[in-house]
């Protein structure tokens, strides 16, 4: 579907990985856009004592989420 991977994002570097340790996702290859989007959307909505860890998996050739 997309030809380019996005891996250098402000919300997925070493510093933000420590700041957002309660909002994580496994990258799809080298693409971190899903992690960055989760952090942008959830950072003000998710209480610090709760966490989200999303994993992307391929089922029958289609990408879906699982946790």
Beta strands, then each sheet from edge to edge (+ up, - down):
strand 1: 23-25
strand 2: 52-59
strand 3: 62-66
sheet 1: 1+ 2+ 3-
end
